[in-house]
């Protein structure tokens, strides 16, 4: 009887531990450029529960910090769609420039930058009163995405076409520095060879950027705006996200079909997680236990256990899923 009781307690403990280590069911938005819609995915139900039609070829999606608004960059129509999250409908459409690829929201929430891969510039959208473009700022070749410094004084833009980062002074609205990055050799169908995913550390001291076909990431010292370290990852390092506590960076390697886990203190790859074919964009839950990545090859959303370093689920999406953002 005693041994049976101990066994039951042990099993209960294992089950409790297992469930506590993994985030509960989440709601995730996916920009699906194959069907011109944003898909709302319930990861507990393991299915798409809503689809919101937007403009042509939605590429990336970003939430406001309060989760009331979602901003969708569309490469096909060259604009940004603003979604009212509670209503699940379009609140505004803002024409930007050719092939709007990504978006970045200023820390004060007053300005949105559209990164336009086809125009080699970024559009500054004033969000106060009526959203509209107030100016365009030229950057490097084929800009992809961007991230603000913690104080909002600088914007770092990844330029996949010339392997650089354009550093923009947001008050002067001009590029004040260009940071060179490692160059890779692209496949024939790719128009970008280098800089791609870019994120800031929670303390604001570092910028992490994936280097595409250079198969690496670089770490930028924000105080000096220079590369302090480059680490090899897998083949075609693409999407990138930093854990909420800043201890890890997760990078999708499209040609290796896996995710590299980088220890930011040790500055080295400590785990490699096999996932679906050609993982693309990746986001993370606020507790840092679960990641969500799109696979354009398999047309699925991959759910990744970051505690045990393994793929948990593969949720069917269809179309051509690309950008992903965690809602709740």
C-alpha positions in Angstrom: 0.0 0.0 0.0 2.8 2.4 0.9 4.7 1.6 -2.3 1.5 2.1 -4.3 0.9 5.5 -2.7 4.5 6.6 -3.3 4.2 5.5 -6.9 1.0 7.6 -7.3 2.6 10.6 -5.7 5.7 10.2 -8.0 3.5 10.0 -11.1 1.4 12.9 -10.1 4.6 14.9 -9.5 6.0 14.0 -12.9 2.7 15.0 -14.6 2.5 18.2 -12.6 6.1 19.1 -13.4 5.6 18.3 -17.1 2.5 20.5 -17.4 4.1 23.3 -15.4 7.1 23.5 -17.7 5.1 24.1 -20.8 2.9 27.1 -21.5 -0.9 26.6 -21.5 -2.8 26.9 -24.7 -2.0 30.1 -26.6 -3.5 32.3 -29.3 -1.1 33.1 -32.1 -1.5 35.3 -35.2 0.0 34.1 -38.5 0.4 36.3 -41.6 -0.4 33.9 -44.4 0.7 35.4 -47.7 -0.6 32.5 -49.7 -4.3 33.3 -48.9 -4.1 37.1 -48.1 -5.3 36.5 -44.6 -4.2 36.7 -41.0 -4.9 33.4 -39.3 -5.8 33.2 -35.6 -4.5 29.9 -34.2 -5.6 28.3 -30.9 -2.7 26.1 -30.0 -4.7 24.1 -27.4 -7.4 23.2 -30.0 -4.6 22.8 -32.5 -6.4 24.6 -35.3 -7.1 27.9 -37.0 -10.2 29.4 -35.3 -10.5 32.6 -37.3 -9.2 34.2 -40.5 -9.1 37.9 -41.2 -8.8 39.0 -44.8 -6.2 41.8 -45.2 -4.3 43.3 -48.2 -2.2 41.4 -50.7 0.5 39.0 -49.5 0.7 39.8 -45.8 4.2 39.1 -44.7 4.8 40.0 -41.1 2.6 40.8 -38.1 3.3 42.7 -34.8 1.1 43.5 -31.8 1.1 46.7 -29.8 2.2 46.2 -26.2 -1.3 46.3 -24.9 -2.4 43.7 -27.5 -5.2 46.0 -28.7 -3.8 46.4 -32.2 -2.0 44.2 -34.7 0.1 45.7 -37.5 0.4 43.7 -40.7 3.0 44.5 -43.4 2.0 43.3 -46.9 4.6 42.9 -49.6 2.1 42.5 -52.4 0.2 45.7 -51.9 2.9 47.8 -50.3 1.0 48.8 -47.2 0.3 48.2 -43.5 -3.1 47.0 -42.3 -4.0 47.9 -38.7 -6.3 45.3 -37.0 -8.6 45.9 -34.1 -7.8 42.7 -32.1 -10.9 42.7 -29.9 -13.2 43.1 -32.9 -11.1 41.0 -35.2 -11.5 43.4 -38.1 -9.6 46.0 -40.1 -9.3 49.5 -38.4 -7.2 51.2 -41.1 -5.0 50.6 -44.2 -1.9 52.7 -44.6 -0.2 52.8 -48.0 3.6 52.9 -47.4 6.0 51.9 -50.3 7.0 49.1 -52.5 6.9 45.6 -50.9 6.3 46.4 -47.2 8.1 43.6 -45.5 8.1 44.3 -41.8 7.0 46.7 -39.1 8.5 48.2 -35.9 6.6 50.2 -33.3 8.2 53.0 -31.3 8.4 52.5 -27.5 5.9 55.4 -27.0 3.5 53.9 -29.5 3.2 57.1 -31.5 5.1 56.0 -34.7 5.2 52.8 -36.7 8.0 52.2 -39.2 7.2 50.1 -42.3 10.3 48.4 -43.7 10.0 48.3 -47.5 12.2 45.7 -49.1 11.3 46.7 -52.6 12.0 50.4 -52.1 15.2 50.3 -50.0 13.6 52.6 -47.5 11.5 52.7 -44.4 8.2 54.7 -44.1 7.5 56.6 -40.9 3.8 56.3 -40.0 2.3 58.7 -37.5 -0.3 56.8 -35.5 -1.7 59.8 -33.7 -5.3 60.7 -34.8 -5.3 59.4 -38.4 -2.5 57.0 -39.3 -0.5 58.3 -42.3 3.1 58.3 -43.7 4.9 61.5 -42.8 8.3 60.7 -44.4 10.4 58.0 -46.0 14.0 57.3 -45.0 16.5 55.6 -47.4 18.5 52.7 -46.0 20.5 49.8 -47.4 19.6 47.3 -50.0 16.5 45.1 -49.5 15.7 46.0 -45.9 13.8 43.3 -44.1 12.8 44.1 -40.5 13.8 46.5 -37.8 13.9 47.1 -34.0 14.1 50.2 -31.8 16.6 50.9 -29.1 15.1 50.7 -25.7 14.9 54.5 -25.4 13.5 54.8 -28.9 16.2 57.2 -30.0 17.6 54.8 -32.6 16.1 52.3 -35.1 18.2 49.3 -36.3 17.2 48.1 -39.8 18.5 44.8 -41.2 19.4 45.1 -44.9 19.4 41.6 -46.4 20.7 42.8 -49.8 24.0 44.3 -48.8 24.6 42.6 -45.4 24.4 45.7 -43.3 22.4 47.4 -40.5 21.3 50.9 -41.0 21.2 52.9 -37.7 18.6 55.6 -37.9 18.4 58.6 -35.5 14.7 58.8 -35.0 14.7 62.4 -34.1 16.7 63.5 -37.1 15.0 60.9 -39.2 18.2 60.0 -41.0 20.8 57.1 -41.1 23.7 58.0 -38.8 25.7 54.8 -39.1 26.0 51.7 -41.3 27.2 48.5 -39.6 28.7 45.8 -41.9 27.9 42.1 -41.3 29.1 38.8 -42.7 28.2 38.0 -46.2 26.8 34.7 -47.4 26.1 33.1 -50.8 22.5 32.9 -51.6 20.5 30.3 -53.5 19.5 31.4 -57.0 16.0 32.2 -56.1 16.9 34.4 -53.1 17.2 38.2 -53.4 18.7 38.6 -50.0 22.0 37.1 -48.8 22.6 38.4 -45.4 21.0 40.4 -42.5 17.5 39.2 -41.7 15.9 38.8 -38.2 16.8 41.4 -35.6 15.9 41.8 -32.0 17.0 43.7 -28.9 18.0 42.3 -25.5 15.6 43.1 -22.7 18.2 45.3 -21.0 18.7 47.2 -24.3 22.4 46.7 -24.3 22.7 44.3 -27.3 21.1 43.9 -30.7 21.0 40.3 -32.1 20.8 39.8 -35.9 20.6 36.7 -38.0 23.0 36.7 -41.1 21.0 34.5 -43.5 23.3 32.6 -45.9 26.3 33.5 -43.8 24.9 30.8 -41.4 25.5 32.9 -38.3 24.2 35.6 -36.0 26.0 38.8 -34.9 25.8 40.6 -31.6 25.8 44.4 -31.7 26.9 46.6 -28.8 24.3 49.3 -28.7 26.5 51.8 -26.8 29.2 51.7 -29.6 27.0 50.5 -32.5 29.5 47.8 -33.6 29.7 44.1 -33.9 31.3 42.5 -30.8 30.7 38.8 -31.7 29.6 36.6 -34.5 28.4 33.0 -33.8 27.9 30.2 -36.3 24.5 28.6 -36.2 22.9 26.4 -38.9 22.4 26.9 -42.7 20.5 30.1 -43.6 19.9 31.6 -40.2 16.6 33.5 -40.7 14.0 34.2 -37.9 15.3 35.2 -34.5 13.7 35.9 -31.1 15.2 36.6 -27.6 13.8 35.0 -24.5 12.0 37.4 -22.1 14.7 37.0 -19.5 17.4 37.6 -22.1 19.3 34.4 -21.4 18.7 32.7 -24.7 18.4 33.6 -28.4 16.5 31.2 -30.7 17.3 31.2 -34.4 15.5 29.3 -37.2 17.9 27.7 -39.7 15.8 27.3 -42.9 18.1 24.9 -44.8 18.9 22.7 -41.7 15.2 22.5 -40.7 16.1 23.3 -37.0 16.3 25.9 -34.4 19.6 26.9 -32.7 19.5 27.8 -29.0 22.1 30.3 -28.0 23.2 31.0 -24.5 23.7 34.8 -24.4 26.1 34.7 -21.4 28.3 32.0 -22.9 27.7 33.3 -26.4 27.5 29.8 -27.9 25.0 27.4 -29.3 23.9 25.0 -26.5 21.1 23.1 -28.2 19.7 22.4 -31.6 16.0 21.5 -32.0 14.9 19.6 -35.1 11.5 21.0 -36.4 9.5 21.1 -39.6 10.9 21.8 -43.1 12.3 25.4 -43.6 11.3 27.1 -40.4 10.8 30.8 -41.0 9.7 33.4 -38.5 9.6 32.6 -34.8 8.0 34.1 -31.7 8.0 33.2 -28.0 5.5 33.1 -25.1 6.0 35.7 -22.3 7.0 32.9 -19.8 9.8 31.8 -22.2 8.7 28.2 -22.2 7.2 27.9 -25.7 8.1 29.1 -29.1 6.0 29.2 -32.3 7.5 29.1 -35.7 6.0 29.0 -39.2 7.1 26.4 -41.8 6.4 27.6 -45.3 7.4 24.2 -46.8 5.1 22.1 -44.6 2.5 24.9 -44.3 2.2 24.5 -40.6 2.7 26.3 -37.3 5.3 24.5 -35.2 4.9 24.6 -31.4 8.3 24.1 -29.6 8.9 23.1 -26.0 11.9 25.3 -25.0 12.3 23.6 -21.6 12.8 20.1 -23.1 14.1 21.4 -26.5 11.7 19.5 -28.7 8.9 20.1 -31.2 5.5 19.6 -29.5 3.0 20.1 -32.2 2.5 20.9 -35.9 -0.7 22.8 -36.6 -2.0 22.8 -40.2 -2.3 26.3 -41.8 -2.3 25.8 -45.7 -1.4 28.7 -48.0 2.1 30.2 -47.4 2.4 31.0 -43.7 5.2 33.5 -42.9 5.0 36.0 -40.0 4.0 34.9 -36.5 3.2 36.8 -33.3 2.1 35.7 -29.9 -1.2 37.2 -28.6 -2.0 35.5 -25.3 
